[in-house]
Amino acid sequence: MKKTPLNQRHLALNARMVDYAGWEMPVQYEGITEEVIAVREKVGMFDVSHMGEVLVCGEGSGEFLNWLLSRDVTGKQKDQITYAILCYEDGGTVDDLLVYEMDENCYMLVVNAANKDKDVLHINDSLTSYREKYPDREGDVQVIDDSAYYGQIAVQGPESLSVMLDLADKLGLDAEQKEQLQGLKRYRQIQVEKPGFERKMIISRTGYTGENGYEIYLPAELTAEVWDLFYDYGVKPVGLGARDSLRLEAGMPLYGHEMSEDITPLEGDMGFFVDFSREFQGGEKMKEKSTRKRIALVSEGRAIPRDGYPVYLNDAEVGVVSSGSFSPTLGKGIAFALVNLDFPDDTDMVVEVKVRKKFEPFKVIKAPFVKK
Amino acid sequence: MTTVKEDLRYAKTHEWVKVEGNVAWIGITDFAQDQLGDLVYAEAEPVGEEVEIDDLIGSVESVKMASDLFSPISGKIVESNESIEDEPEQINEDAFGTWFVKIEMSDPSQLDDLMDAAAYEKFCEEESA
């Protein structure tokens, strides 16, 4: 199994380690419930070094990415981060990702660990089709897997900014960068040179918890010492188990559940991040391939929905749970489900989910489950 | 570290059995509760049900996992612990003190097929290795 630069830290903390996409990762330290509560009420930190960093650089890279992804990455401010979806020609989903502008004609795509190798192959194949499709476009685009050189720590929770500011000097921010951090808007980044390292530290106001938070990309060798800074400050380590609960509570989709080769971004309720006003790979066939939609369900009783449980409306099976869990914040079972397109758009209606042998009532709500 | 209790019998599916006369008290082991994590749901099958070995006698769920309890013994459920529905966390706190069902055994010789504490401890070590 692959190990992140923080592996020894997790073992020393007696975390329960699991194989996640080929990585030995902490699923929990002390308990999922208290880790979720730490992030909702104070602050917690996650090792997300397993995420992939793929560089798409060279002349014409912005134009290529605009065609490759569900939204344009160009024509924005330099510090702006773009969340976009990478699609197959048929409209299915390859991955969802964040795009950071690193330099003129150079972009970093942050991708899911489980998809990284597949993404790199897909992007290279797409580059070939792009060249054939637009022979007149100039360019020298290179795709580079830079993942091995980065570690990543996510600091999330209502107290995350104050912690970041308290540690700003130790993180190596100068006065100007500290001021930038103080006013950093959502989906914006600050890049900080690290003397002696080719890669920069990137502080990004992004996250996967629904709370305010920051994701810090670091040269791999610096990851453990930055983790120790936060740990010594008192920031609680949070595992992947709580991370999944937090993202579900916050109404955020997960690749493999609400998006996949067979689930289009439209079916996964990601239409907001798909710009059909321009041509992009997968855009032409996506609507035709979309036959389902994503809904959000909250348990009316004690039942806890799980992935794969069937959903019924008026005794007819209408779909299936794509992500189901107990919500530590709400104290109830919550789920996303993919249902037929003709499923009514009304919320507050009640459906049934078959939990083991019983049909249990669930209310249809508008995500997120936990509102901030 | 999780514990085992000397005077109980154990099933491979991590149920413990305590024998009182002809009645078997059944719960989940400390190892099982630790593997599952904070329990948020628990349910035992109702009184009166006749069960065979491996039949469903209860369910537990943590935030991330759902798991069933299978009967290590044949017989009739004579008591079902409803308090676990309201307070599943008591299983995390005291797994060996929290029973799910009591079964009047139809064939107590089936107990011989279960593990003793030493064998179960070894079994758990192998499972977590």
Interface residues (C-beta under 8 A of the other chain):
Chain A: V27 Q28 G31 I32 T33 V36 G241 D244 S245 R302 A303 I304 R306 S325 F326 P328 G331 R356
Chain B: G37 D38 V40 Y41 S59 E61 S62 V63 K64 A66 E85
